[in-house]
């Protein structure tokens, strides 16, 4: 069963075009990120295998990347993927309260998807905004910094209302 679609192959071809033939493996991060978006936000192992086969690189090389970086999801996730920084700067500045608020408001634990399928929660080790801690990232695209539990509650309500309008 092929999961890798023609549009995904075109995306991979664009990534590969940036590297010499003998450096194909260098395109794996961009390829997996793009394919993940096209596949609805996650990368099942058969899809990772197909990407590696298409790129003519060892499957283990693709799997090492997909399992190492926190931006890759190996299981289905919500429409809004909430990645909360749990590193020292964020924790010292209140990340625990942010995590608690998300868990209570959405009834979801890290690694889970909310019952309505809108949200998933992931704890990540660093998002690179220590001076604006605590923070979270939505769908690897939008960073929200200097959070408080109240701001998180408002943010979750806005995201839910936005999803209901769509």
C-alpha positions, 0 to 999 in steps of 0.5 A: 500500500503506497501512502506517498502521493504524487504531490508528496513526491513533487515536494521531495523532488524540490527538497532534493534539488537543493543538494548534490546527488551524493548528499541526498540524505541532507534533504530528509528534514525538509522532506519529512516536514513537508510530507507530514503536513501533506499527510495531516500532521503525522508520519506513520512508519510506512510513510517514513519508509516510503520517503526514504525509499523514494529518496534512495537513502537508508530507511534507518536514516529517515527513521533516526531523524523522525524520532529524534526531532520533536517537530515530527509526530509518529502518531495522529495528532490534533488540528492544533498541535500544542508544543509546550517548552518544558526546559529549565527557563520555561519551567522556572517561569511558570511552564508547569502552570501552562501545562496544567491549564492546557490539561485541565481545559482540554482534558488531555495529557502529553502525547494525547489528542483531545476528544474532539480531535482539535488539540494535541499536547506535546512537551518539548525540551526547548523552543529557543525563546528562553528570554520570553518564557514560558512559551508554546508553539502551535503547529510548528508555525506560531509561537506564543510567548510570555504565557500565563494560565489566563492567556492560555485559556483565552488562546485555547478558546480562540482556537476552538472558536476559529475551528468552529467557524471553518 
